[in-house]
């Protein structure tokens, strides 16, 4: 039962850290070009 005292704040802290990381990525434009990566896979730029 004493483990819950440590694990609950740790889980909440990690969850908030993940949320802030996602919001930062959203704000910095990491998800702005969703189709570019899909078309970049299909291009054969390295073929000689």
C-alpha positions as CSV (number, residue, x, y, z in Angstrom):
1,X,0.0,0.0,0.0
2,X,2.9,2.3,0.6
3,X,4.0,1.9,-3.0
4,X,0.9,3.7,-4.2
5,X,2.2,6.9,-2.5
6,X,5.2,6.8,-4.8
7,X,3.7,5.4,-8.0
8,X,0.6,7.7,-8.2
9,X,2.6,11.0,-8.4
10,X,5.1,9.3,-10.7
11,X,2.4,8.2,-13.1
12,X,0.7,11.6,-13.0
13,X,4.1,13.3,-13.6
14,X,5.0,11.1,-16.6
15,X,1.5,11.6,-18.0
16,X,1.8,15.4,-17.8
17,X,5.3,15.2,-19.3
18,X,3.9,13.3,-22.3
19,X,1.0,15.7,-22.7
20,X,3.4,18.7,-22.6
21,X,5.7,17.0,-25.1
22,X,2.7,16.4,-27.5
23,X,1.5,19.9,-27.1
24,X,5.0,21.3,-27.9
25,X,5.2,19.1,-31.0
26,X,1.8,20.3,-32.1
27,X,2.8,23.9,-31.6
28,X,6.1,23.6,-33.3
29,X,4.5,22.2,-36.5
30,X,5.6,18.6,-36.3
31,X,2.2,17.4,-37.6
32,X,1.6,20.1,-40.2
33,X,2.6,18.0,-43.3
34,X,1.0,14.6,-43.0
35,X,1.1,13.7,-46.7
36,X,4.7,14.6,-47.3
37,X,6.2,11.7,-45.5
38,X,3.8,9.3,-47.3
39,X,4.9,10.5,-50.7
40,X,8.6,10.7,-49.7
41,X,8.6,6.9,-49.0
42,X,7.6,6.2,-52.6
43,X,10.2,8.4,-54.3
44,X,13.3,6.7,-55.7
45,X,15.9,9.4,-55.3
46,X,18.8,7.1,-54.3
47,X,18.5,4.8,-57.4
48,X,21.2,5.3,-59.9
